Amino acid sequence: MSSSATKTDNGIELSPLRSLDDFLLESARFQVPNLKNFEKWGKMVVQNLLYYQTNYFILGLVIFTIVGVIHPTQMLVGLISFAVGVAGFSYASDAHSQITSFKQSHPLICLAIFLAAFYLLFQLVGSLLVFLLGILLPIAVSFVHASLRLRNLKNKIVNKMEMVGLKKTPMGVILETFGIEYTPFQ
Protein backbone atom coordinates (compact mmCIF):
# COMPACT_ATOMS: atom_id res chain seq x y z
CA MET A 1 0.00 0.00 0.00
CA SER A 2 1.82 3.05 -1.26
CA SER A 3 1.51 6.36 0.52
CA SER A 4 2.60 8.47 -2.43
CA ALA A 5 0.33 9.63 -5.21
CA THR A 6 1.01 9.17 -8.92
CA LYS A 7 0.62 12.17 -11.23
CA THR A 8 -0.71 11.81 -14.78
CA ASP A 9 0.12 13.94 -17.84
CA ASN A 10 -2.97 16.13 -17.44
CA GLY A 11 -2.14 17.15 -13.86
CA ILE A 12 -4.48 14.74 -12.12
CA GLU A 13 -3.00 12.94 -9.15
CA LEU A 14 -4.00 9.36 -8.53
CA SER A 15 -4.57 8.95 -4.82
CA PRO A 16 -2.69 6.21 -3.02
CA LEU A 17 -4.40 2.95 -2.24
CA ARG A 18 -5.45 3.05 1.41
CA SER A 19 -4.66 0.00 3.52
CA LEU A 20 -7.31 -2.65 3.99
CA ASP A 21 -7.00 -2.05 7.72
CA ASP A 22 -7.87 1.65 7.27
CA PHE A 23 -10.55 0.97 4.64
CA LEU A 24 -12.46 -1.88 6.22
CA LEU A 25 -10.87 -3.75 9.11
CA GLU A 26 -9.36 -2.98 12.52
CA SER A 27 -8.88 0.80 12.57
CA ALA A 28 -11.98 1.53 10.48
CA ARG A 29 -14.86 3.03 12.45
CA PHE A 30 -18.40 2.84 11.14
CA GLN A 31 -21.58 4.52 12.34
CA VAL A 32 -25.04 5.09 10.93
CA PRO A 33 -25.14 8.74 9.79
CA ASN A 34 -27.55 11.30 11.22
CA LEU A 35 -30.21 11.25 8.52
CA LYS A 36 -31.77 14.44 9.89
CA ASN A 37 -28.71 16.50 8.91
CA PHE A 38 -28.38 15.95 5.14
CA GLU A 39 -25.71 18.64 4.73
CA LYS A 40 -23.32 17.03 7.24
CA TRP A 41 -24.01 13.56 5.82
CA GLY A 42 -23.38 14.82 2.28
CA LYS A 43 -20.06 16.40 3.27
CA MET A 44 -18.97 13.18 4.97
CA VAL A 45 -19.85 11.12 1.88
CA VAL A 46 -17.95 13.48 -0.45
CA GLN A 47 -14.91 13.51 1.83
CA ASN A 48 -14.86 9.72 2.09
CA LEU A 49 -15.29 9.39 -1.69
CA LEU A 50 -12.26 11.64 -2.17
CA TYR A 51 -10.10 9.94 0.47
CA TYR A 52 -10.83 6.30 -0.46
CA GLN A 53 -11.29 6.86 -4.21
CA THR A 54 -8.63 4.39 -5.34
CA ASN A 55 -10.09 1.74 -3.04
CA TYR A 56 -13.56 2.44 -4.48
CA PHE A 57 -12.31 2.15 -8.08
CA ILE A 58 -10.64 -1.20 -7.30
CA LEU A 59 -13.73 -2.38 -5.40
CA GLY A 60 -15.86 -1.42 -8.40
CA LEU A 61 -13.63 -3.36 -10.79
CA VAL A 62 -13.70 -6.40 -8.50
CA ILE A 63 -17.51 -6.37 -8.21
CA PHE A 64 -17.94 -5.79 -11.96
CA THR A 65 -15.55 -8.70 -12.64
CA ILE A 66 -17.37 -10.98 -10.19
CA VAL A 67 -20.72 -10.24 -11.85
CA GLY A 68 -19.07 -10.83 -15.24
CA VAL A 69 -17.59 -14.16 -14.14
CA ILE A 70 -20.89 -15.37 -12.68
CA HIS A 71 -22.89 -14.38 -15.80
CA PRO A 72 -20.37 -13.92 -18.65
CA THR A 73 -22.75 -14.34 -21.58
CA GLN A 74 -25.46 -12.12 -20.13
CA MET A 75 -22.87 -9.49 -19.22
CA LEU A 76 -21.45 -9.44 -22.74
CA VAL A 77 -24.87 -9.41 -24.40
CA GLY A 78 -26.01 -6.69 -21.99
CA LEU A 79 -22.91 -4.60 -22.73
CA ILE A 80 -23.37 -4.94 -26.49
CA SER A 81 -27.11 -4.21 -26.38
CA PHE A 82 -26.52 -1.20 -24.13
CA ALA A 83 -23.87 0.14 -26.51
CA VAL A 84 -26.14 -0.43 -29.52
CA GLY A 85 -29.01 1.31 -27.72
CA VAL A 86 -26.87 4.33 -26.89
CA ALA A 87 -25.51 4.49 -30.45
CA GLY A 88 -29.02 4.16 -31.88
CA PHE A 89 -30.34 6.91 -29.63
CA SER A 90 -27.42 9.14 -30.59
CA TYR A 91 -28.02 8.53 -34.29
CA ALA A 92 -31.77 9.11 -33.94
CA SER A 93 -31.22 12.41 -32.15
CA ASP A 94 -28.79 13.58 -34.87
CA ALA A 95 -30.91 12.42 -37.85
CA HIS A 96 -34.29 13.54 -36.52
CA SER A 97 -35.51 15.11 -39.78
CA GLN A 98 -34.52 12.07 -41.88
CA ILE A 99 -36.30 9.71 -39.48
CA THR A 100 -39.45 11.86 -39.49
CA SER A 101 -39.63 11.86 -43.29
CA PHE A 102 -39.00 8.08 -43.40
CA LYS A 103 -41.82 7.50 -40.87
CA GLN A 104 -44.24 9.55 -42.95
CA SER A 105 -43.38 7.85 -46.24
CA HIS A 106 -43.15 4.24 -44.88
CA PRO A 107 -45.48 3.83 -41.86
CA LEU A 108 -45.80 0.02 -42.07
CA ILE A 109 -42.05 -0.50 -42.23
CA CYS A 110 -41.62 1.81 -39.22
CA LEU A 111 -44.27 -0.17 -37.30
CA ALA A 112 -42.47 -3.44 -38.12
CA ILE A 113 -39.12 -1.97 -37.04
CA PHE A 114 -40.68 -0.67 -33.81
CA LEU A 115 -42.28 -4.05 -33.00
CA ALA A 116 -39.05 -5.94 -33.78
CA ALA A 117 -37.03 -3.54 -31.61
CA PHE A 118 -39.56 -3.89 -28.77
CA TYR A 119 -39.44 -7.71 -29.04
CA LEU A 120 -35.63 -7.65 -29.05
CA LEU A 121 -35.58 -5.34 -26.02
CA PHE A 122 -37.99 -7.69 -24.23
CA GLN A 123 -35.69 -10.65 -24.98
CA LEU A 124 -32.58 -8.76 -23.81
CA VAL A 125 -34.02 -7.30 -20.61
CA GLY A 126 -32.35 -9.97 -18.43
CA SER A 127 -28.95 -9.34 -19.97
CA LEU A 128 -29.40 -5.57 -19.64
CA LEU A 129 -30.28 -6.00 -15.97
CA VAL A 130 -27.17 -8.12 -15.33
CA PHE A 131 -25.01 -5.47 -17.03
CA LEU A 132 -26.67 -2.66 -15.06
CA LEU A 133 -26.20 -4.68 -11.85
CA GLY A 134 -22.48 -4.91 -12.66
CA ILE A 135 -22.39 -1.12 -13.04
CA LEU A 136 -24.73 0.00 -10.25
CA LEU A 137 -23.78 -2.47 -7.49
CA PRO A 138 -20.25 -1.03 -7.09
CA ILE A 139 -21.71 2.48 -6.97
CA ALA A 140 -24.19 1.43 -4.28
CA VAL A 141 -21.53 -0.38 -2.21
CA SER A 142 -19.19 2.64 -2.44
CA PHE A 143 -21.99 5.01 -1.40
CA VAL A 144 -22.95 2.84 1.59
CA HIS A 145 -19.31 2.59 2.71
CA ALA A 146 -18.79 6.35 2.29
CA SER A 147 -21.97 7.00 4.26
CA LEU A 148 -21.10 4.73 7.18
CA ARG A 149 -17.30 5.25 7.43
CA LEU A 150 -16.31 7.84 10.03
CA ARG A 151 -13.44 10.12 9.08
CA ASN A 152 -10.06 10.15 10.77
CA LEU A 153 -7.50 12.99 11.03
CA LYS A 154 -5.53 11.90 7.95
CA ASN A 155 -8.76 11.80 5.94
CA LYS A 156 -9.58 15.38 7.01
CA ILE A 157 -6.12 16.72 6.07
CA VAL A 158 -6.14 15.06 2.63
CA ASN A 159 -9.64 16.41 1.96
CA LYS A 160 -8.57 19.97 2.84
CA MET A 161 -5.68 19.70 0.34
CA GLU A 162 -8.08 18.47 -2.37
CA MET A 163 -10.59 21.22 -1.72
CA VAL A 164 -8.00 24.01 -1.64
CA GLY A 165 -6.81 22.86 -5.06
CA LEU A 166 -3.40 21.57 -4.06
CA LYS A 167 -4.40 18.18 -5.45
CA LYS A 168 -6.69 17.29 -8.35
CA THR A 169 -7.83 13.67 -8.32
CA PRO A 170 -10.08 11.50 -10.54
CA MET A 171 -12.89 11.42 -7.97
CA GLY A 172 -12.63 15.20 -7.60
CA VAL A 173 -13.07 15.54 -11.36
CA ILE A 174 -16.06 13.14 -11.35
CA LEU A 175 -17.74 14.98 -8.46
CA GLU A 176 -17.06 18.32 -10.16
CA THR A 177 -18.62 16.98 -13.38
CA PHE A 178 -21.82 16.13 -11.50
CA GLY A 179 -21.82 19.57 -9.87
CA ILE A 180 -21.03 18.27 -6.39
CA GLU A 181 -18.81 20.79 -4.69
CA TYR A 182 -17.69 21.07 -1.14
CA THR A 183 -16.05 24.08 0.44
CA PRO A 184 -14.01 23.07 3.48
CA PHE A 185 -13.95 26.44 5.22
CA GLN A 186 -17.67 26.87 5.87
Steps between C-alpha positions, in 0.01 A plus 500: 500500500682805374469831678609711205273616222568454129461800269367464145583713194191719540583602858266259674648320797400142562443459871688226680329174578395510865579195711235235547531560873413870455232432237309215658659313789651577841548878505190573291212650697146481369182668620154557359490865386259756643234495230344819637806706402533445123767769459739339751431153358563626146832658599609178670412294191690736267804503728505121526457467122803725452716330764427136407454556125766253387354235730153570356625471140667165578191382690287596200723306261493196729119503529457558125739209432318272745165574334665441161648167610170379646300599188752546215262458207229722645759763591642505148158503334386772741810709426454466124126573511559801725765634262273443199213674680714802583636516144149467357368775725792723404440439130125558535555830679743617228288384202162612633378657174599196290322264740185715499482500120563122489218442753258705292586330171523139636267459802468119479875448484543731801235302692680173418835647608344630823340162581823311422702740717247465784512118473881506499505731803259265679730204425811689617356646820667233718840563346455877533412457867811288564716765330334781697547298821872477419509879462266612779595253776853644540354851512252395769766319707734802477220737604404283799864475612552876458182565697587273792880552525599759760787728405838503669756784526697391192177490299418858607846634406498334156150635433607856588789473250260377229249775565759779508619385158841371600400161361271411210386138503275283278219492757526878537456534124201260501332684789568834330344366178180415688500844663579370848722752670612528855664801658704399804506837674128543565 
